[in-house]
Amino acid sequence: MPAVDNNNAGNAVVVFYDRRNDASNVLYDEYYAYLDANGARLICDLSNNGNCRMTTFLSDPGIYSSQNGNARFIGDYQAVWSDSYEDGESATAAFIALTTIPFQGDTWFGRVLY
């Protein structure tokens, strides 16, 4: 469930959950990709196919269960919005991140700089 927004130049930023850093394919990070108006990926990290990792820790959806008991369901909560700031164009992303020590399951925000 990625989230997408565009900036004043017509470029798009996409934020998404990704499990590539977990061999068991359960824990996840938040990543973003930045695309120009023609759809070409603007590279920020060559080691991750142009995707930029926003989180510094893996989240474990298994430590959370919703009110109806659906373990690993973190909700449909992810957003990104672009805007012009004094220091140029950038975006803000909101996503769910879950840490175990200490347990913190909450909406986190990250600034996407481009």
Order of alpha helices (4+ residues) and beta strands (2+ residues): beta-beta-beta-beta-beta-beta-beta-beta
